[in-house]
Amino acid sequence: MSPLFIAVLVGFFALVFSQFGARLAARHSVSWYLISAFIFVASVRPQWLRPLADLMGIQLISNLVLAVLTMFLFAQMLEQYSESTRSQRQMVRLVASLAAQNFPLPTSPRSERPRVLVVLPCYNEAENLPHLVPQLLALKRSTQELELDFCIINDGSIDATPALLGELAPANHVTHHTNIGVAGVLRTGFEIARRIGADYAIQCDSDGQHPIQRIPGLVRIAQERGVDMLIGSRFASGGDGKGLESTTKLRRMGGIMVSTTLRLFRGARVEDPTSGFRVYSRRAMNTLLRQMPDEYPEPEAIALVALARLRIEETHVTMMPRTLGTSSISGLKSARFMTKVTSALLGLRMRTLFRDRGEAAQPPVVSLPTPAAEQLPASRARASGE
């Protein structure tokens, strides 16, 4: 190869790799790396592709034409995709910000109790809301050790959800006028939590599967142990062995695959990476608001919090089976979902490989048994760290 061709090749790949940071969704980073490798081989060692070309009955064209056209088209495609990703993220931030401003600010003076916001993503849950909202209101009234509030975030539902929320929880919901996914809902919830000065945010599903009566106890555990992300896990130690009853074998296998991939991130060893029942500290919320996952917030959030050297733990929680409504991830969709999540985590690991250089290793994730901490007195020092 001539020095000129080497210079062109180096310039091209410098342009390509400049796009591999946060400008692209993590899920597609693996694809771009593989395509780049193919282009490199086609440009430098085209004879390695001869067996494939012969098998397909294709005559290899000039190396120069192949290199120039392929590099140009690939660079254009990559730039267009990065612009599309940027526009989509801007739209999500706009929808989340507008919705967050509609949640009423607290009217009572700030007390010494921790302020907690329960964030409930909601999409077409009209069948579950009449059962869920009264439980949330009762929990809010009965919880004395926390300044507890909740926000149901209607993510563009097309059933009777908006009308029911206006009737059952007029002051405890906000609406996205278009569906932006769970990651966008969490962004809205975290922005609301920041506006009201919440010390913790609790992510909880709206389908009735999560035991909301455990929320005060989970907050106490997070306070007591200085945890930034506490995951309510079906499979953590100390359980009654019923975790498998709330999931399918296919989804459990997918969860194991995701858990294995998360081990690429220091301090991100968890047994239930897709659990949507978890506690976030203020530090964890701020970390994720700076870089909210694009598509799969539960597993990617674990990786991002681990990269920030924040503390992650699990504690066993018994989930209830869904009795009303339909899950958005079922059957073969769950296999496709897990495959995409694994790809996203691999892409995230590759693009953050050289940023993962904390001064000290994070403490490993701890799987707590069903905790005695829930029986401790409620008076705790407030969570430290912003």
Legacy VTK file of the C-alpha trace (Angstrom):
# vtk DataFile Version 3.0
C-alpha trace
ASCII
DATASET POLYDATA
POINTS 386 float
0.000 0.000 0.000
1.176 3.485 -0.806
1.573 6.177 1.881
-1.283 8.128 0.269
-3.691 5.189 0.510
-2.652 4.575 4.112
-3.325 8.250 4.914
-6.787 8.058 3.282
-7.572 4.847 5.164
-6.476 6.296 8.501
-8.546 9.441 7.892
-11.613 7.420 7.002
-11.474 5.244 10.090
-10.758 8.253 12.288
-14.026 9.726 10.952
-15.877 6.467 11.527
-14.649 5.947 15.091
-15.466 9.549 15.960
-19.128 8.573 15.545
-18.894 5.611 17.920
-19.301 7.572 21.114
-22.618 8.663 22.571
-23.762 9.990 19.181
-25.012 6.516 18.234
-27.393 4.206 20.072
-25.433 1.513 21.891
-27.427 -1.295 20.248
-26.037 -0.492 16.787
-22.389 -0.003 17.747
-21.597 -3.693 17.211
-22.998 -3.531 13.667
-20.890 -0.481 12.814
-17.744 -2.154 14.127
-18.396 -5.274 12.042
-19.109 -3.268 8.894
-15.946 -1.225 9.462
-13.935 -4.431 9.772
-15.423 -5.698 6.491
-14.539 -2.439 4.727
-11.003 -2.626 6.074
-10.539 -6.178 4.782
-12.057 -5.274 1.394
-9.683 -2.319 1.095
-6.463 -3.902 2.352
-6.801 -7.648 1.704
-9.519 -8.098 -0.947
-8.184 -11.567 -1.788
-9.529 -12.759 1.559
-13.010 -12.175 0.125
-12.339 -14.179 -3.037
-13.860 -17.448 -1.704
-17.039 -15.617 -0.699
-17.218 -13.850 -4.079
-16.692 -17.137 -5.961
-19.379 -18.814 -3.864
-21.847 -16.069 -4.738
-20.761 -15.877 -8.385
-19.601 -12.250 -8.062
-16.636 -10.837 -9.983
-14.532 -8.563 -7.746
-14.261 -5.068 -9.165
-11.342 -2.708 -8.937
-10.004 -2.317 -5.410
-9.903 1.456 -5.879
-13.553 1.679 -6.954
-14.608 -0.671 -4.201
-12.702 1.268 -1.548
-13.810 4.743 -2.646
-17.491 3.942 -3.182
-17.814 1.847 -0.064
-16.069 4.386 2.159
-18.163 7.240 0.808
-21.488 5.442 1.163
-20.676 4.084 4.586
-19.539 7.474 5.902
-22.722 9.082 4.564
-24.917 6.395 6.085
-23.160 6.659 9.434
-23.540 10.434 9.507
-27.238 10.205 8.640
-27.831 7.638 11.354
-26.051 9.749 13.966
-28.211 12.742 12.994
-31.341 10.588 13.231
-30.304 9.389 16.694
-29.618 12.971 17.795
-33.036 14.129 16.577
-34.787 11.251 18.326
-33.023 12.032 21.602
-33.965 15.698 21.307
-37.597 14.720 20.776
-37.560 12.457 23.846
-35.991 15.193 25.980
-38.580 17.713 24.771
-41.560 15.422 25.473
-40.171 14.493 28.896
-39.422 18.101 29.852
-42.872 19.355 28.856
-44.591 16.552 30.756
-42.452 17.038 33.876
-43.464 20.691 34.123
-47.110 19.654 34.536
-46.521 17.820 37.813
-47.475 20.077 40.779
-44.695 21.167 43.121
-45.051 20.327 46.860
-46.970 22.927 48.820
-45.914 21.850 52.327
-42.564 22.952 53.836
-39.650 20.541 53.503
-39.316 18.241 56.507
-36.409 16.139 57.738
-37.973 13.023 56.271
-36.563 11.682 52.985
-38.612 12.822 50.009
-39.484 9.935 47.694
-41.209 9.878 44.312
-42.695 6.655 42.938
-42.486 6.698 39.122
-44.921 4.399 37.307
-44.630 3.964 33.517
-48.104 3.425 32.099
-49.190 2.370 28.626
-52.706 1.024 28.018
-53.269 -0.067 31.626
-56.944 0.900 31.882
-57.821 -2.508 33.344
-55.240 -2.252 36.142
-55.568 1.385 37.186
-58.812 1.038 39.212
-57.004 -1.501 41.419
-53.603 0.206 41.505
-54.425 3.864 42.212
-56.331 3.271 45.490
-53.374 1.204 46.744
-50.977 4.033 45.908
-53.151 6.638 47.604
-53.445 4.448 50.703
-49.661 3.922 50.762
-49.100 7.680 50.480
-51.430 8.361 53.439
-50.081 5.590 55.661
-46.350 6.134 55.158
-45.224 8.400 57.972
-41.451 7.983 57.817
-41.202 9.315 54.242
-42.492 12.270 52.268
-43.951 9.895 49.713
-45.627 10.905 46.475
-46.255 9.125 43.198
-46.559 9.999 39.534
-48.168 7.752 36.928
-46.704 8.687 33.544
-49.115 7.991 30.714
-46.875 7.219 27.742
-49.251 7.935 24.877
-51.887 5.354 25.819
-54.649 4.792 23.262
-57.203 3.086 25.533
-59.199 4.575 28.413
-56.057 5.228 30.487
-56.058 9.071 30.102
-59.671 9.398 31.194
-59.187 7.075 34.160
-56.089 8.939 35.325
-57.972 12.226 35.153
-60.681 10.701 37.340
-58.648 8.581 39.780
-55.372 10.515 40.108
-55.825 14.051 38.775
-52.856 15.435 40.729
-50.631 12.367 40.396
-50.160 11.856 36.706
-48.608 13.471 33.652
-49.081 12.607 29.989
-46.787 12.071 27.023
-48.771 12.918 23.931
-46.697 10.436 21.964
-45.176 7.137 23.010
-41.454 7.496 23.782
-40.824 4.256 25.663
-39.763 3.360 29.194
-36.451 5.212 28.906
-38.334 8.412 28.105
-40.749 7.779 30.974
-37.833 7.417 33.393
-36.363 10.673 32.113
-39.688 12.378 32.852
-39.834 10.801 36.312
-36.259 11.779 37.154
-36.857 15.351 35.986
-39.941 15.535 38.213
-37.935 14.084 41.105
-35.279 16.731 40.601
-37.877 19.523 40.430
-39.469 18.502 43.727
-36.130 17.819 45.434
-36.642 14.074 45.876
-33.910 12.087 47.597
-35.007 8.853 45.950
-37.086 7.759 42.969
-38.791 4.358 42.882
-39.446 2.760 39.515
-42.539 0.570 39.654
-44.757 -0.984 36.966
-48.424 -0.074 36.565
-49.615 -3.634 35.934
-49.921 -4.653 39.592
-47.016 -7.105 39.545
-44.804 -5.177 41.954
-45.578 -5.239 45.693
-45.857 -1.517 46.371
-46.153 -2.142 50.122
-42.430 -2.974 50.022
-41.502 0.543 48.884
-40.864 2.101 52.352
-38.735 -0.886 53.295
-36.684 -0.691 50.109
-35.988 2.990 50.741
-34.842 2.164 54.268
-32.421 -0.436 52.903
-31.021 2.049 50.384
-30.542 4.607 53.173
-29.050 2.158 55.639
-26.497 0.758 53.195
-25.782 3.887 51.135
-27.027 2.206 47.963
-27.468 4.208 44.750
-29.459 1.565 42.883
-31.389 -1.086 44.800
-33.027 -3.683 42.557
-36.049 -5.661 43.669
-34.963 -9.058 42.382
-36.964 -12.222 41.813
-33.814 -14.337 41.899
-31.659 -12.822 44.651
-30.652 -14.977 47.608
-33.075 -15.268 50.495
-36.121 -15.810 48.311
-38.737 -18.509 48.558
-37.916 -20.064 45.185
-41.043 -18.636 43.552
-39.201 -16.177 41.326
-39.378 -18.518 38.368
-43.153 -18.648 38.652
-43.429 -14.984 37.632
-41.487 -15.438 34.390
-41.154 -17.874 31.503
-38.236 -20.220 30.860
-37.390 -18.317 27.679
-37.302 -14.972 29.495
-35.274 -16.475 32.339
-32.694 -17.781 29.849
-32.571 -14.346 28.260
-32.103 -12.768 31.679
-29.139 -15.042 32.356
-27.625 -13.996 29.020
-28.030 -10.328 29.928
-26.614 -10.896 33.429
-23.575 -12.594 31.899
-23.015 -9.676 29.521
-23.301 -7.180 32.385
-20.298 -8.825 34.028
-18.202 -6.985 31.455
-18.899 -3.900 33.583
-17.053 -3.786 36.877
-19.495 -3.956 39.781
-22.563 -4.842 37.684
-23.216 -8.448 38.719
-26.956 -8.836 39.164
-29.333 -11.783 39.029
-32.416 -9.950 37.743
-31.200 -7.257 35.298
-34.606 -6.640 33.701
-36.506 -6.019 36.931
-38.461 -2.777 36.716
-38.866 -2.475 40.492
-35.923 -0.492 41.821
-34.754 2.444 43.927
-32.569 5.222 42.509
-30.636 7.648 44.684
-30.261 11.278 43.679
-26.737 10.538 42.442
-28.003 7.679 40.262
-30.766 9.876 38.831
-28.309 12.635 37.955
-25.978 10.097 36.323
-28.761 8.706 34.136
-30.165 12.117 33.247
-26.751 12.949 31.788
-26.808 9.819 29.622
-30.199 8.150 29.568
-30.261 4.817 27.699
-31.936 4.986 24.316
-34.038 1.839 24.339
-33.463 -0.623 27.203
-33.250 1.381 30.425
-33.224 -1.401 33.015
-30.076 -3.321 31.906
-28.295 -0.298 30.410
-28.953 1.767 33.543
-27.161 -0.873 35.610
-24.142 -0.625 33.309
-24.104 3.200 33.360
-24.458 3.388 37.136
-21.648 0.849 37.487
-19.443 2.889 35.148
-20.061 5.900 37.406
-18.722 3.860 40.355
-22.006 4.034 42.229
-23.176 1.246 44.515
-25.652 -1.358 43.235
-27.376 -4.012 45.311
-30.237 -6.463 44.979
-32.804 -7.640 47.494
-35.354 -10.365 47.035
-38.883 -9.315 46.118
-41.758 -11.643 45.264
-43.478 -10.437 42.107
-47.149 -11.064 41.450
-48.325 -12.570 38.150
-50.123 -10.225 35.764
-53.871 -10.875 35.964
-55.212 -8.083 33.745
-54.019 -6.531 30.525
-51.325 -7.829 28.181
-47.555 -7.735 28.539
-45.726 -5.831 25.821
-42.961 -8.462 25.822
-44.183 -12.013 25.377
-43.476 -15.076 23.268
-40.811 -14.603 20.614
-40.763 -10.879 21.372
-38.968 -11.671 24.623
-36.212 -13.569 22.744
-35.786 -10.665 20.319
-35.785 -8.209 23.215
-33.053 -10.078 25.091
-30.931 -10.354 21.934
-31.200 -6.610 21.326
-30.414 -5.851 24.966
-27.271 -8.002 24.821
-26.189 -6.244 21.627
-26.791 -2.844 23.273
-24.682 -3.798 26.297
-21.838 -5.050 24.093
-21.935 -1.804 22.124
-21.991 0.243 25.322
-19.030 -1.730 26.689
-16.982 -1.157 23.533
-17.617 2.574 23.324
-16.890 3.121 27.039
-13.930 0.746 27.314
-11.352 3.497 27.650
-13.509 5.631 29.941
-13.789 2.864 32.539
-10.875 3.921 34.692
-12.103 4.750 38.173
-9.533 5.235 40.922
-10.873 2.334 42.943
-12.992 -0.662 42.233
-16.630 -0.383 43.142
-17.854 -2.738 45.845
-19.460 -5.791 44.265
-23.214 -6.010 43.927
-24.679 -7.552 47.049
-27.732 -9.794 46.955
-29.545 -9.213 50.221
-31.954 -11.693 51.786
-35.468 -10.549 52.553
-34.242 -7.860 54.873
-34.514 -7.357 58.556
-33.760 -3.709 57.723
-37.421 -3.264 56.871
-38.230 -3.812 60.530
-35.772 -1.192 61.757
-36.952 2.162 63.104
-37.852 4.603 60.405
-35.657 7.445 61.622
-32.628 7.456 59.342
-30.078 9.983 58.290
-30.921 11.379 54.920
-29.092 10.040 51.893
-25.874 11.875 51.241
-24.337 12.870 47.950
-25.916 14.817 45.163
LINES 1 387
386 0 1 2 3 4 5 6 7 8 9 10 11 12 13 14 15 16 17 18 19 20 21 22 23 24 25 26 27 28 29 30 31 32 33 34 35 36 37 38 39 40 41 42 43 44 45 46 47 48 49 50 51 52 53 54 55 56 57 58 59 60 61 62 63 64 65 66 67 68 69 70 71 72 73 74 75 76 77 78 79 80 81 82 83 84 85 86 87 88 89 90 91 92 93 94 95 96 97 98 99 100 101 102 103 104 105 106 107 108 109 110 111 112 113 114 115 116 117 118 119 120 121 122 123 124 125 126 127 128 129 130 131 132 133 134 135 136 137 138 139 140 141 142 143 144 145 146 147 148 149 150 151 152 153 154 155 156 157 158 159 160 161 162 163 164 165 166 167 168 169 170 171 172 173 174 175 176 177 178 179 180 181 182 183 184 185 186 187 188 189 190 191 192 193 194 195 196 197 198 199 200 201 202 203 204 205 206 207 208 209 210 211 212 213 214 215 216 217 218 219 220 221 222 223 224 225 226 227 228 229 230 231 232 233 234 235 236 237 238 239 240 241 242 243 244 245 246 247 248 249 250 251 252 253 254 255 256 257 258 259 260 261 262 263 264 265 266 267 268 269 270 271 272 273 274 275 276 277 278 279 280 281 282 283 284 285 286 287 288 289 290 291 292 293 294 295 296 297 298 299 300 301 302 303 304 305 306 307 308 309 310 311 312 313 314 315 316 317 318 319 320 321 322 323 324 325 326 327 328 329 330 331 332 333 334 335 336 337 338 339 340 341 342 343 344 345 346 347 348 349 350 351 352 353 354 355 356 357 358 359 360 361 362 363 364 365 366 367 368 369 370 371 372 373 374 375 376 377 378 379 380 381 382 383 384 385
